[in-house]
């Protein structure tokens, strides 16, 4: 299964495994956009092996729609490929913000 969805505290965690490309977006689109039914979702892209323009566009649409619907959707895990493409398309900031939030929680928690 390319997307594994699990409960992670109050948020849902969706891990995408493998390709997020023109060859897979049609299959993944409904499941990814269905994540918007949850108020809080963390998307783990750390095991994405290929990401092309179509896959990146689907991620951008998901993040934009989440903002429009006032849902808390963020990229909580990535890799060098995702970071590189994300920098080009403007969703790397989502990844960086999620990392900083995680680091900030550790610094301020006690």
Secondary structure, 3 states (H helix, E strand, C coil): CCEEEEEECCEEEEEEEEEECCCCHHHHHHHHHHHHHCCEEEEEEEEEEEECHHHHHHHHHHHHHHHHCCCEEEEEECCHHHHHHHHHHCCHHHHHHHHHHHHHHHHHCC
